Amino acid sequence: MSCRRSSPSRASRARDRVAATRIAARGGQLVAGLMVVYGVSRALDGEAMTGLWMFLIAYFLYGAASQALQQERVTAAVGSVRVAQLMTTNFRSAPAGISIGQLIRDVVLPNNLQAIPIVAHDRLVGLVRITDLRKVEQDQWATTSVDAVMTPVSEVATVTPDEQIVAAIERFGGGDVPLLPVVDHGSLVGVLFRDAVVGYVRMQETLGLDARR
């Protein structure tokens, strides 16, 4: 009678992948540290160029290893969580064609917003940030349309409700946009705030949870 060996579960494979990533990243950081020591010794021996080259290689190696650890940390926290779970449908938008003055008076100031989706018949057409509004002189606010300073939808990073949070994090990138519009077939259905994602990651880590399990 033959026995069939059961295949590893998805959770088991995920944990193995996490462990492998951490080991590889820590190893990369260790190698980078050793290269710095070697570079210092070469520089002290009068081989300044060799020492500088070792420093540069170590810098990039350590950066790559740290980035891998950071990516693993975030992935472990958000797992397969989808945008729909963290987005909000209680948000403020503004209609295309609104003047900058009215936008600031009726939307920005009362709600303390840093970025506002611009819509036309519920369809996203752009995004305007405080930095965009500041480009216009105050005496021109009443006569300048938000359309003149907003980022058009073709250049706006967006997500859909069914996408994973990991994809949203990549689209946030290192920019200063505090939110991503959530669209469904072109219609604006919600917004995903950067703070909501950061708060979720921190809470997962505080509780010691792995969202992939």
C-alpha positions as CSV (number, residue, x, y, z in Angstrom):
1,M,0.0,0.0,0.0
2,S,1.6,3.3,-1.1
3,C,1.3,6.5,0.8
4,R,0.9,9.8,-1.0
5,R,2.9,12.6,0.5
6,S,0.8,15.7,1.0
7,S,2.0,18.8,-0.7
8,P,2.9,21.8,1.4
9,S,0.1,24.2,2.2
10,R,0.0,27.7,0.7
11,A,0.6,29.1,4.2
12,S,3.6,26.8,4.6
13,R,5.1,27.9,1.3
14,A,4.5,31.5,2.2
15,R,6.3,31.1,5.5
16,D,9.2,29.4,3.7
17,R,9.4,32.2,1.2
18,V,9.4,34.8,4.0
19,A,12.2,33.0,5.8
20,A,14.2,32.6,2.6
21,T,13.8,36.3,1.8
22,R,14.9,37.4,5.2
23,I,17.9,35.1,5.2
24,A,19.0,36.4,1.8
25,A,18.5,40.0,2.8
26,R,20.3,39.7,6.0
27,G,23.1,37.9,4.2
28,G,23.3,40.8,1.7
29,Q,23.6,43.3,4.5
30,L,26.3,41.2,6.2
31,V,28.3,41.0,2.9
32,A,27.9,44.8,2.5
33,G,29.2,45.3,6.0
34,L,32.3,43.1,5.3
35,M,32.9,45.0,2.1
36,V,32.9,48.3,4.0
37,V,35.5,46.9,6.4
38,Y,37.6,45.7,3.4
39,G,37.2,49.0,1.7
40,V,38.5,50.8,4.8
41,S,41.5,48.5,5.1
42,R,42.3,49.1,1.4
43,A,42.0,52.9,1.8
44,L,44.3,52.8,4.9
45,D,46.8,50.9,2.8
46,G,46.9,53.7,0.3
47,E,44.5,52.1,-2.3
48,A,42.0,54.9,-2.2
49,M,40.2,54.0,-5.4
50,T,39.8,50.4,-4.4
51,G,38.4,51.5,-1.1
52,L,36.0,53.9,-2.8
53,W,34.8,51.2,-5.2
54,M,34.2,48.8,-2.3
55,F,32.2,51.5,-0.5
56,L,30.0,52.1,-3.6
57,I,29.3,48.4,-4.1
58,A,28.5,48.0,-0.4
59,Y,26.1,50.9,-0.5
60,F,24.1,49.5,-3.4
61,L,24.1,46.0,-2.0
62,Y,23.0,47.2,1.4
63,G,20.2,49.3,-0.1
64,A,18.9,46.4,-2.2
65,A,18.9,44.1,0.8
66,S,17.1,46.7,3.0
67,Q,14.5,47.2,0.2
68,A,13.9,43.5,0.0
69,L,13.3,43.4,3.8
70,Q,11.0,46.4,3.7
71,Q,9.0,44.8,0.8
72,E,8.7,41.5,2.8
73,R,7.6,43.4,5.9
74,V,4.8,45.2,4.0
75,T,3.7,42.1,2.1
76,A,3.5,40.1,5.4
77,A,1.3,42.8,6.9
78,V,-1.1,43.3,4.0
79,G,-1.1,39.9,2.5
80,S,-4.0,39.4,0.1
81,V,-6.0,42.3,1.5
82,R,-7.8,44.1,-1.2
83,V,-8.4,47.8,-1.8
84,A,-12.1,47.5,-1.1
85,Q,-11.3,46.5,2.5
86,L,-9.4,49.7,3.3
87,M,-10.8,52.3,0.9
88,T,-13.5,54.8,2.0
89,T,-16.7,55.6,0.1
90,N,-17.2,58.6,2.3
91,F,-15.1,61.2,0.5
92,R,-15.2,64.6,-1.1
93,S,-14.8,65.3,-4.7
94,A,-15.3,68.4,-6.9
95,P,-16.9,69.0,-10.3
96,A,-14.9,69.8,-13.3
97,G,-15.0,73.5,-14.2
98,I,-15.2,74.7,-10.6
99,S,-13.2,77.8,-9.8
100,I,-10.1,77.5,-7.6
101,G,-11.7,80.0,-5.2
102,Q,-14.9,78.0,-4.8
103,L,-12.9,74.8,-4.5
104,I,-10.8,76.2,-1.6
105,R,-13.8,77.8,0.1
106,D,-16.3,75.0,-0.1
107,V,-14.1,71.8,-0.2
108,V,-10.5,72.3,0.8
109,L,-10.8,74.5,3.9
110,P,-13.9,72.9,5.6
111,N,-12.4,69.4,5.1
112,N,-8.7,70.0,5.5
113,L,-7.9,68.1,2.3
114,Q,-4.5,67.8,0.6
115,A,-5.8,66.3,-2.7
116,I,-9.3,66.3,-4.3
117,P,-10.6,64.0,-7.1
118,I,-12.2,66.0,-9.9
119,V,-15.2,64.4,-11.5
120,A,-17.6,64.9,-14.4
121,H,-20.9,62.9,-14.1
122,D,-19.3,60.6,-11.5
123,R,-16.4,59.8,-13.8
124,L,-12.9,60.7,-12.7
125,V,-11.3,63.3,-14.9
126,G,-8.4,64.5,-12.8
127,L,-6.8,65.1,-9.4
128,V,-5.8,68.4,-7.9
129,R,-3.4,68.9,-4.9
130,I,-2.7,71.8,-2.7
131,T,0.6,72.3,-4.4
132,D,-1.2,72.7,-7.7
133,L,-3.5,75.4,-6.3
134,R,-0.6,77.3,-4.9
135,K,0.7,77.8,-8.4
136,V,-2.1,80.3,-9.1
137,E,-2.0,83.8,-7.6
138,Q,-4.8,84.4,-5.1
139,D,-6.2,87.3,-7.1
140,Q,-6.8,84.9,-10.0
141,W,-8.6,82.2,-7.9
142,A,-12.1,83.4,-8.8
143,T,-11.5,83.3,-12.5
144,T,-9.3,80.3,-12.9
145,S,-10.8,76.8,-13.4
146,V,-9.5,73.9,-11.5
147,D,-9.1,72.2,-14.9
148,A,-6.2,74.5,-15.6
149,V,-4.0,73.1,-12.8
150,M,-5.3,69.6,-12.1
151,T,-3.5,66.5,-13.1
152,P,-5.5,64.8,-15.9
153,V,-6.9,61.4,-15.3
154,S,-4.5,59.9,-17.9
155,E,-1.6,60.8,-15.6
156,V,-3.3,59.9,-12.2
157,A,-2.4,56.7,-10.5
158,T,-5.6,54.8,-9.7
159,V,-6.7,51.5,-8.3
160,T,-9.7,49.3,-8.6
161,P,-11.6,47.8,-5.6
162,D,-10.5,44.3,-6.4
163,E,-6.8,45.0,-6.6
164,Q,-4.5,44.0,-3.8
165,I,-3.1,46.6,-1.4
166,V,0.4,45.6,-2.4
167,A,-0.3,47.0,-5.9
168,A,-1.7,50.2,-4.3
169,I,1.5,50.6,-2.2
170,E,3.6,50.4,-5.4
171,R,1.4,53.1,-7.0
172,F,1.7,55.4,-4.0
173,G,5.5,55.1,-4.5
174,G,7.6,57.8,-2.8
175,G,5.4,60.7,-4.0
176,D,3.5,63.2,-1.9
177,V,0.0,62.2,-3.1
178,P,-2.0,61.3,0.1
179,L,-4.7,59.3,-1.7
180,L,-5.4,57.1,-4.7
181,P,-8.8,57.4,-6.5
182,V,-10.6,54.0,-6.6
183,V,-12.3,53.6,-9.9
184,D,-14.6,51.0,-11.4
185,H,-15.0,51.2,-15.2
186,G,-14.0,54.8,-15.1
187,S,-16.4,55.8,-12.3
188,L,-15.1,57.1,-9.0
189,V,-16.3,54.8,-6.3
190,G,-14.0,55.6,-3.4
191,V,-10.6,56.8,-2.3
192,L,-7.7,54.9,-0.6
193,F,-5.8,57.1,1.8
194,R,-2.1,56.5,2.3
195,D,-2.7,56.9,6.1
196,A,-5.2,54.1,6.1
197,V,-2.7,51.7,4.6
198,V,0.1,52.8,6.9
199,G,-2.2,52.5,9.9
200,Y,-3.2,49.0,8.8
201,V,0.4,47.9,8.4
202,R,1.4,49.3,11.8
203,M,-1.6,47.6,13.6
204,Q,-0.8,44.3,12.0
205,E,2.8,44.6,13.2
206,T,1.8,45.7,16.6
207,L,-0.4,42.6,17.0
208,G,2.2,40.4,15.5
209,L,-0.1,39.2,12.7
210,D,0.8,37.9,9.3
211,A,-2.0,38.7,6.9
212,R,-1.0,35.8,4.5
213,R,-1.8,33.1,7.1
